[in-house]
Amino acid sequence: MTTHPLASLSLSDAIAMQFRLVDIIHRHFDGHQALEAGDYGAVPGLGRPHATAKVEAVIAELFGAEDAALVAGAGTGAIRAALMASLSPGASVLVHAVPMYATTGVTFRAMGIDRRGVDLNDREARQKALSEGPTMVYLQHARQMLEDSFDTAKIIAEARRLAPDATIMIDDNYTIMTVPRSGIEIGADLSAFSVFKLLGEAGVGCVMGRGDLIARVRDDAYSGGSKIQGPPAVASLRQMVYAPVALAIQAQVVDEVVERLNSGEVPGVRRAFRANHQECSLLAELEEPLVSRVLDVAWHHGATVYPVGSQSRHETAVMVYRLSRAMCEADPAMAERMLRVNPFRAGADTIVRVLRASVEDARRVEA
């Protein structure tokens, strides 16, 4: 088995992104506003709090988007808002022919979207599907299956050529501020992602991209209860400042742990891989089908065994978890042999120690 991980921001590039973000903040918030928590309400002529509008402008400038809108519902809410603003019920949407992320599937079902699945790894098949003229090309930036190897930027370029009228949308959850370029920066019309996964406030999402489409997102969120108020917007932006460097360090730790596991430091682990499944993480293949038992015991050694937001600010301890639901459904046998390990803020020594103890306990119980 081979994985095809996405390139991660280097630590130096992540530091540069942090500095660039802070510089942009300086140009949108004056010295007094930089110390304020943010306002509330639909300001006349603006339709949202002043602080929320400023945060949106900062995010749009950082990623080179025409506009950005903060939305409720984190990543799921951002995807839903983008799809509802861009499509009518029954629209044809080209997607990767694999089990869809569960909450995205809910939106597709509720909107009655004509989902046209194609194996995006198959160049000939995807080009044929693009030439049939879908209303939208919907791409998940993170890997959905272990064998995925397609280049998202190349597919966007193909879509521009073969389906020029299609809207191109990227689900940037788990990849924004992790990979070198966002979906917008590689040519998409829309990018949706969770600010919660960038250390921001729970429930805050973002849609960015073409100005006309973002205007529709705002129109759909007309009511006061649908808006992200100033305080959570400002708090999220301040926390986002720390995300690029934290995520770059996490990627370095993944590489180190993969190397150590493959050198045999943890008995019972056959091999390990770096993957973007869904976040940048490592996959550890066990010699025996013991994943369920490892999850039963790993918490005793300090590991978290389920996500909060999979990159949220509430997650610091290493997470030892199962494969995504989509992968478990696609290959149940593999799901019992493959652990998904996210370092979060933990170092390699901690991760190796926790894995060694957890696998030893699981093997002892099995025996």
C-alpha positions, 0 to 999 in steps of 0.5 A: 500500500502507498499513500500520496500525501499532500505537500505541507507548509515548511516551518519557514513558510508557516512563519512567513504566513503568520507574519503576513497575516499579522501584517494584514491585521495591522492594515485593517485594525487600528491600534484601538480596534486591535485591543477590542473584542468586537461589536454586535448586530447588523450595522446599517449599510453593512449587514453585519458587525464592523469587526466581522467585516474586518475579519472577513477582509483580512481572510480574503486578503490573506488568501487572495480571494475577492471576498470572504464570509464567516458563517455558522456551522464550522466546516459543514456550515461553510460547505452548506452555505456555499452549495446553497448559494451556488446551486439550485435543487437538482443541479449536476455536481461532479464529485470523486466516486468514493463515499462522501464525507457524511455531513456533506452527503446530508446537504447533497441529499437535502438539495436533491443534487444530481451527484455525478461520481467519477474516479478522479484518479482516472484522467480519461474518465474524469475528462470525459465527465468534465466534458459532459458539462456539470453545473459544479465541480466539487473537490475535497482538497484532503485525501478521501481514500488511501490510493488517491493521487490526483493533483487538485490544481490540474483538475481545476485547470482541466475543468476550466478548459473542458467545463468552462461554465461550471463553478469550481468549489473546493472543500478546504477543510483539513488543508487550509493553512496546512498545504502551500496554497488554498483552493482559491489560490489554485484557481477555484471559484469557492473555498469552504473551510472550518475556522474551528480547525484553525484554533478559532471559536467553535462553530465558525466557518468561512466561505471565500472566493468570487465576490458575486457568490459570497454576496449570495452567501451573505444574503442567505444569512440575512437574519441576526441568528445566522450571523457570526457576531464580532466577538467570536470573529475577532477571537477566531482571527487572533487564534488563527495567527498561531495555526500555520506554525502549529500545523507545520510543526505537527507535519514535522512530527508526523514525518519523524514518527513515521520514520521511527515506527518503520524502524521498528520502535513499536512492536506490533506495528507493521509499517506506517505512512504519512497521509492527509486523512483527513488532517495531516496525520500518520497511519499505523498498520498493525500486524494483527486486527487490533484497532478496536482493542487499541482504542479501548486502552489508549485513553489510559495512556493519555491519548484522546480517542475521538476528535473535537474538531480535528485540529481545534484549539481544544486538542493538545494530546495525541489522538489515536483513532480509527480511519474515516467513516468513508474508509471504514465503509470501503474496507472494513478489514483494513479498518481493523488493522489501521490506526489513524494517529494525529499528533496535535501538539504532542512530540514524537517521543510522547507519541511513540511511548503512547503507541507502544504501551497501547499496542502492548496492552491490546495484544495482552488483552487479545492473548 
